[in-house]
Amino acid sequence: MAWPLARATARRAGSRPLPPVVLPLAAALGHTLAEPLAALTDLPAFDTSAMDGWAVAGPGPWRVAGRLLAGRVPVAPLADGTAVEIATGAQLPPGATAVLRREHGSTDGALLRDCGPRPATTGQDVRPRGQECRRGEALLSAGTPVDAAVLGLAAACGHDRLAVRRRPVVELLVLGDELIGSGVPGPGLVRDALGPMLTPWLRACGAEVAEVRSVRDDFGMLRDALRHSTADVVVTTGGTAAGPVDFLHRALDEVAARLLVDGVAVRPGHPMLLAELPPDGHPGELPGGRHLVGLPGNPLAAVAGTVTIALPLLHARSGRTSGGPAPAPAAVTLAGHPTDTRLLPVRRTADGVVPLAFDGPAMLRGLARAEALAVVPPGGAEAGDPVELLEAP
């Protein structure tokens, strides 16, 4: 299957987003907005001072009478020719026309004079009511990931809870007798790099990674792991090709899964797959089915499978909007595969993107320095040609 078609298929497979839930602000972090975020109040809710200084009414000099601090409500309006000392964020009294900054004011007895470089003008250093938004205004669209800034905005405009999409539960199965989870590997053994790398990446893309576990090169163990999994999305690493212990296709057939993608014309990572798992009837099972994403075992190939299939699927299930790959020019010639799309770790420069060394299917050194993955078309790209960029983990 062609690379763009594989990505589109993964998104279509997850086209029915998860049901919405309403969560307290802190618990909503990492989820996705299920509905537009609307302001519950004007921001700011009243005219406020943008600086420490004096709220003044009319032209100066002004007679100073009192002080206003943040959190205090003005008790009386200001008459022309009067001023009140004011703190940043404090509500302006009725009748105030401007704020005179502390460094621009000079007091002589009870009189305040403007000593700034220019006379204070109407509205100077005032944040008017509703400057940022009005009550009921939609601030963010449904499909926006909830990060720390979104939480801050939601709190500022009056929200205690948010309607968000439920996160898809992911189970990550790391396949292979040769993999170990800690220490320096001995002869014939390999340290698992995908469990530590994919887990935070999948979480950042809206998934709840419930479990990461190793599965030996045993058909029965793999079949049972798939059969008894209650995850919404199962992600496997390794076993997708046709080697002597590559049991994934056989196990999927045994559990009556339906293959949607079986191989993609992309390097590295072409033996990736996407399957629809049969329903298991567990409570809260997602509408639209359960899925398995089979990633190749080589680390960079697994990353290619993640950006090709896993992320589009998870974004769709989470209801996330995405703008698609961003274009950038190639600063130098980018070597391509003769017939397949190539995903190449790159860095940005003033002239465009440049490739990084150590970009083999089993290597992570180039990826660790990469700012993006360049989508290089079959045959390669010449210097100056636009190429699409995908986010690197």
C-alpha positions as CSV (number, residue, x, y, z in Angstrom):
1,M,0.0,0.0,0.0
2,A,1.2,3.5,-0.8
3,W,2.4,5.6,2.2
4,P,-0.3,8.4,1.9
5,L,-3.0,5.8,1.5
6,A,-1.8,3.9,4.6
7,R,-2.0,7.1,6.7
8,A,-5.5,7.8,5.4
9,T,-6.6,4.3,6.1
10,A,-5.5,4.5,9.7
11,R,-7.4,7.7,10.2
12,R,-10.5,6.3,8.6
13,A,-10.3,3.2,10.8
14,G,-10.5,5.5,13.8
15,S,-12.9,7.9,12.4
16,R,-15.4,7.5,15.2
17,P,-14.0,9.4,18.1
18,L,-14.2,8.2,21.7
19,P,-17.2,9.3,23.8
20,P,-16.9,12.5,25.8
21,V,-16.3,12.6,29.5
22,V,-16.4,15.6,31.9
23,L,-13.3,15.9,34.1
24,P,-11.8,18.4,36.6
25,L,-9.2,20.7,35.0
26,A,-6.2,18.8,36.4
27,A,-7.5,15.4,35.2
28,A,-8.2,16.8,31.7
29,L,-4.5,17.3,31.0
30,G,-3.4,15.2,28.0
31,H,-7.0,14.7,26.8
32,T,-8.7,16.4,23.8
33,L,-11.5,18.9,23.9
34,A,-14.8,17.3,23.0
35,E,-16.5,20.6,22.4
36,P,-15.4,24.2,21.8
37,L,-14.0,26.0,24.9
38,A,-16.2,29.0,25.5
39,A,-15.6,31.8,27.9
40,L,-17.8,31.9,31.0
41,T,-16.9,35.5,31.6
42,D,-15.4,38.5,29.9
43,L,-11.6,38.6,30.1
44,P,-10.8,40.8,31.9
45,A,-14.1,40.9,33.7
46,F,-13.7,44.6,34.4
47,D,-11.5,47.5,33.4
48,T,-8.1,46.9,35.1
49,S,-4.8,48.6,35.6
50,A,-2.0,47.2,33.5
51,M,0.7,48.9,35.6
52,D,1.4,50.1,39.1
53,G,0.8,53.8,39.4
54,W,-2.3,56.0,39.6
55,A,-5.7,55.9,38.0
56,V,-6.4,59.4,36.9
57,A,-9.5,61.2,35.7
58,G,-9.2,64.0,33.1
59,P,-6.1,66.2,32.5
60,G,-3.6,66.8,35.3
61,P,-2.4,67.8,37.7
62,W,-4.5,65.6,39.9
63,R,-5.4,65.5,43.6
64,V,-4.6,62.0,45.0
65,A,-7.2,60.5,47.3
66,G,-6.7,56.9,48.5
67,R,-5.3,53.6,47.2
68,L,-6.8,50.7,45.2
69,L,-5.3,47.2,45.5
70,A,-6.1,44.1,43.4
71,G,-9.1,42.3,44.9
72,R,-10.7,45.5,46.2
73,V,-13.8,47.0,44.7
74,P,-13.7,50.7,44.1
75,V,-16.1,52.5,46.5
76,A,-16.6,55.8,44.6
77,P,-16.1,57.2,41.1
78,L,-13.3,59.5,40.3
79,A,-14.1,63.1,39.5
80,D,-12.1,65.1,36.9
81,G,-8.8,66.3,38.4
82,T,-8.5,63.5,41.0
83,A,-6.4,60.3,41.1
84,V,-6.1,57.2,43.2
85,E,-3.0,55.1,43.7
86,I,-3.5,51.7,42.0
87,A,-1.8,48.3,41.8
88,T,-1.5,46.2,38.6
89,G,-4.6,44.1,38.2
90,A,-6.8,46.3,40.4
91,Q,-10.2,47.3,39.1
92,L,-10.4,50.9,37.8
93,P,-12.9,53.1,39.5
94,P,-15.7,54.7,37.4
95,G,-14.6,57.9,35.8
96,A,-10.9,57.0,35.5
97,T,-9.6,57.8,32.0
98,A,-6.1,56.4,32.1
99,V,-3.3,55.0,34.3
100,L,-0.2,57.0,34.9
101,R,2.8,54.7,35.5
102,R,4.6,55.1,38.8
103,E,7.8,56.0,37.0
104,H,6.0,58.8,35.1
105,G,4.4,60.4,38.1
106,S,5.7,62.9,40.6
107,T,3.8,64.0,43.8
108,D,4.1,67.4,45.3
109,G,2.2,67.3,48.5
110,A,-1.3,66.2,47.6
111,L,-0.8,66.9,43.9
112,L,0.2,64.4,41.2
113,R,1.9,65.6,38.1
114,D,2.7,63.8,34.8
115,C,6.5,63.7,34.2
116,G,6.5,61.1,31.5
117,P,8.0,61.5,28.0
118,R,4.5,62.1,26.6
119,P,1.3,63.2,28.3
120,A,-1.0,60.4,29.4
121,T,-3.7,59.7,26.9
122,T,-7.2,58.3,27.3
123,G,-7.1,54.5,27.9
124,Q,-3.3,54.4,28.5
125,D,-2.2,51.3,30.4
126,V,-5.7,50.2,30.9
127,R,-6.9,46.7,30.1
128,P,-10.5,47.3,29.1
129,R,-13.2,44.8,30.0
130,G,-13.4,42.0,27.4
131,Q,-10.1,42.9,25.7
132,E,-9.2,39.2,25.4
133,C,-12.6,37.8,25.0
134,R,-16.3,38.2,25.7
135,R,-18.5,35.9,27.7
136,G,-19.8,33.1,25.4
137,E,-17.0,33.5,22.8
138,A,-15.5,30.3,21.5
139,L,-11.8,30.4,22.4
140,L,-10.6,27.0,21.2
141,S,-12.2,24.4,18.9
142,A,-13.1,20.9,19.6
143,G,-10.2,18.6,18.8
144,T,-7.6,20.8,20.6
145,P,-5.2,18.8,22.8
146,V,-5.4,19.9,26.4
147,D,-2.0,21.1,27.5
148,A,-0.9,23.4,30.4
149,A,-1.7,26.5,28.5
150,V,-5.2,25.3,27.7
151,L,-5.7,24.5,31.4
152,G,-4.6,28.1,32.3
153,L,-7.0,29.6,29.7
154,A,-9.9,27.5,30.9
155,A,-9.3,28.5,34.5
156,A,-9.0,32.2,33.6
157,C,-12.3,32.2,31.8
158,G,-14.2,30.4,34.7
159,H,-14.1,26.7,34.0
160,D,-13.6,24.1,36.8
161,R,-14.3,21.1,34.5
162,L,-13.8,20.3,30.8
163,A,-15.7,18.1,28.4
164,V,-12.9,16.0,26.8
165,R,-12.7,12.8,24.8
166,R,-11.9,9.6,26.6
167,R,-8.4,8.5,25.9
168,P,-7.9,5.2,24.0
169,V,-6.3,2.6,26.2
170,V,-3.2,1.2,24.6
171,E,-1.4,-2.0,25.4
172,L,2.2,-2.2,24.1
173,L,3.5,-5.7,23.4
174,V,7.2,-5.9,22.9
175,L,8.0,-9.2,21.0
176,G,11.2,-11.1,21.0
177,D,13.3,-13.6,23.0
178,E,16.4,-11.5,22.5
179,L,15.1,-8.4,24.3
180,I,16.0,-7.4,27.9
181,G,14.6,-4.5,29.9
182,S,17.6,-3.4,31.9
183,G,21.4,-3.5,32.1
184,V,24.0,-4.1,29.4
185,P,23.0,-6.9,27.1
186,G,25.1,-10.0,26.9
187,P,25.9,-12.0,23.8
188,G,22.9,-12.6,21.6
189,L,20.7,-10.2,23.6
190,V,19.5,-6.7,22.7
191,R,18.2,-4.0,25.0
192,D,14.6,-3.0,24.4
193,A,14.6,0.6,23.1
194,L,11.0,0.8,21.9
195,G,9.2,0.4,25.2
196,P,10.9,3.4,26.8
197,M,10.6,5.5,23.5
198,L,7.1,4.7,22.4
199,T,5.4,4.9,25.7
200,P,5.8,8.6,26.3
201,W,5.2,9.4,22.7
202,L,1.9,7.5,22.6
203,R,0.8,9.2,25.8
204,A,1.7,12.6,24.3
205,C,-0.5,11.8,21.3
206,G,-3.6,11.2,23.5
207,A,-3.3,7.6,24.5
208,E,-3.5,6.0,27.9
209,V,-0.7,3.4,27.9
210,A,-2.1,0.9,30.4
211,E,0.6,-1.8,30.1
212,V,3.9,-2.5,28.5
213,R,4.9,-6.1,28.5
214,S,7.3,-8.5,26.8
215,V,6.0,-11.5,24.9
216,R,8.4,-14.3,24.0
217,D,8.7,-15.7,20.5
218,D,6.0,-18.2,21.0
219,F,2.9,-18.4,18.9
220,G,0.6,-19.5,21.6
221,M,1.7,-16.8,24.0
222,L,1.2,-14.1,21.3
223,R,-2.2,-15.5,20.3
224,D,-3.4,-15.5,23.9
225,A,-2.1,-12.0,24.5
226,L,-4.2,-10.8,21.6
227,R,-7.2,-12.9,22.5
228,H,-7.3,-11.7,26.1
229,S,-6.4,-8.1,25.7
230,T,-9.1,-5.6,26.6
231,A,-7.2,-2.6,25.3
232,D,-8.8,-0.3,22.7
233,V,-5.5,-0.3,20.6
234,V,-2.9,-3.0,20.8
235,V,0.6,-2.0,19.6
236,T,3.1,-4.7,18.9
237,T,6.8,-4.4,18.0
238,G,8.4,-7.0,15.8
239,G,7.0,-10.1,14.3
240,T,5.4,-8.4,11.3
241,A,7.6,-10.0,8.5
242,A,7.9,-13.6,7.4
243,G,10.8,-14.9,9.5
244,P,10.9,-18.2,11.4
245,V,9.4,-16.6,14.6
246,D,7.3,-13.9,13.0
247,F,3.9,-15.1,14.3
248,L,1.8,-12.0,14.2
249,H,0.0,-12.7,10.9
250,R,-0.9,-16.2,12.1
251,A,-2.0,-15.0,15.5
252,L,-4.2,-12.3,13.9
253,D,-5.8,-14.9,11.7
254,E,-6.4,-17.2,14.8
255,V,-8.2,-14.5,16.7
256,A,-10.4,-13.6,13.6
257,A,-8.8,-10.1,13.1
258,R,-9.3,-8.3,9.8
259,L,-6.2,-6.9,8.1
260,L,-6.7,-3.3,6.9
261,V,-3.1,-2.5,6.0
262,D,-0.5,-5.3,5.4
263,G,2.7,-3.6,4.3
264,V,3.4,0.0,3.3
265,A,5.7,1.3,0.5
266,V,7.9,3.2,2.9
267,R,11.5,2.8,4.1
268,P,12.3,2.0,6.8
269,G,9.3,0.2,8.2
270,H,7.6,-1.3,5.1
271,P,6.4,-4.6,6.9
272,M,4.0,-2.6,9.2
273,L,0.4,-3.5,9.5
274,L,-3.0,-2.4,10.8
275,A,-5.8,-4.8,11.8
276,E,-9.3,-4.6,13.2
277,L,-9.7,-6.8,16.3
278,P,-13.0,-8.5,17.0
279,P,-15.1,-7.0,19.8
280,D,-14.6,-8.8,23.2
281,G,-17.7,-7.3,24.9
282,H,-15.8,-5.8,27.8
283,P,-17.7,-2.9,29.6
284,G,-17.0,0.5,28.1
285,E,-15.7,-0.9,24.8
286,L,-15.3,1.8,22.2
287,P,-17.7,2.4,19.4
288,G,-16.0,1.8,16.0
289,G,-14.0,-1.3,17.0
290,R,-10.6,-2.2,18.5
291,H,-7.4,-2.2,16.5
292,L,-3.9,-3.6,16.4
293,V,-0.9,-1.7,15.0
294,G,2.0,-4.0,14.2
295,L,5.3,-2.1,14.1
296,P,8.6,-3.6,12.8
297,G,11.1,-4.5,15.4
298,N,14.0,-2.3,14.2
299,P,13.8,1.0,16.1
300,L,13.8,3.5,13.3
301,A,11.4,1.2,11.3
302,A,9.1,1.1,14.3
303,V,9.1,5.0,14.4
304,A,8.2,5.0,10.7
305,G,5.3,2.7,11.5
306,T,4.2,4.9,14.4
307,V,4.0,8.1,12.4
308,T,2.4,6.3,9.4
309,I,-0.3,4.2,11.2
310,A,-0.4,4.5,15.0
311,L,-0.5,8.3,15.3
312,P,-3.2,8.9,12.7
313,L,-5.3,6.2,14.3
314,L,-4.9,7.6,17.8
315,H,-5.5,11.2,16.7
316,A,-8.8,10.0,15.1
317,R,-9.9,8.0,18.1
318,S,-9.1,11.0,20.3
319,G,-11.0,13.4,18.1
320,R,-7.8,15.5,17.5
321,T,-7.5,17.8,14.6
322,S,-4.2,17.8,12.8
323,G,-2.9,20.1,10.1
324,G,-0.9,17.4,8.3
325,P,2.7,17.4,7.4
326,A,4.5,20.8,7.1
327,P,6.5,21.6,4.0
328,A,10.1,22.8,4.0
329,P,12.8,23.0,1.3
330,A,15.6,20.5,1.1
331,A,18.9,22.3,1.7
332,V,20.9,19.5,0.0
333,T,20.0,16.5,-2.1
334,L,18.0,14.0,-0.1
335,A,18.7,10.4,-1.2
336,G,15.5,8.4,-1.7
337,H,14.5,4.8,-2.3
338,P,14.0,3.9,-6.0
339,T,10.3,3.0,-5.6
340,D,9.2,3.7,-2.0
341,T,8.7,6.8,0.1
342,R,11.6,7.3,2.6
343,L,11.3,8.8,6.1
344,L,14.6,10.5,6.9
345,P,15.7,12.1,10.2
346,V,16.6,15.8,9.5
347,R,17.5,19.0,11.1
348,R,16.4,22.5,10.1
349,T,18.9,25.1,8.8
350,A,18.5,28.6,7.4
351,D,18.6,27.0,3.9
352,G,16.1,24.2,4.6
353,V,16.4,20.7,6.1
354,V,19.6,18.6,6.0
355,P,19.8,14.8,6.6
356,L,21.5,13.3,9.6
357,A,23.9,10.3,9.7
358,F,23.0,7.0,11.4
359,D,19.6,6.7,9.7
360,G,19.6,2.9,9.3
361,P,16.5,0.9,10.3
362,A,18.1,-0.4,13.5
363,M,19.6,3.0,14.5
364,L,18.4,5.7,16.8
365,R,21.4,8.0,16.9
366,G,20.2,10.1,14.0
367,L,16.7,10.2,15.3
368,A,17.9,11.4,18.8
369,R,19.3,14.5,17.1
370,A,16.5,15.0,14.6
371,E,14.0,17.8,14.7
372,A,11.6,16.1,12.2
373,L,11.3,13.2,9.7
374,A,11.4,14.3,6.1
375,V,9.0,12.5,3.7
376,V,11.3,11.9,0.7
377,P,9.4,10.8,-2.4
378,P,10.6,7.8,-4.5
379,G,13.8,8.7,-6.3
380,G,14.8,11.4,-3.8
381,A,14.6,15.2,-3.6
382,E,16.9,17.8,-5.1
383,A,18.2,20.8,-3.2
384,G,15.4,23.4,-3.1
385,D,12.6,20.8,-3.6
386,P,9.8,21.1,-1.0
387,V,9.5,18.0,1.3
388,E,6.9,17.3,4.0
389,L,8.0,17.2,7.6
390,L,6.6,14.9,10.3
391,E,7.1,15.4,14.0
392,A,9.9,13.4,15.5
393,P,9.5,11.8,19.0
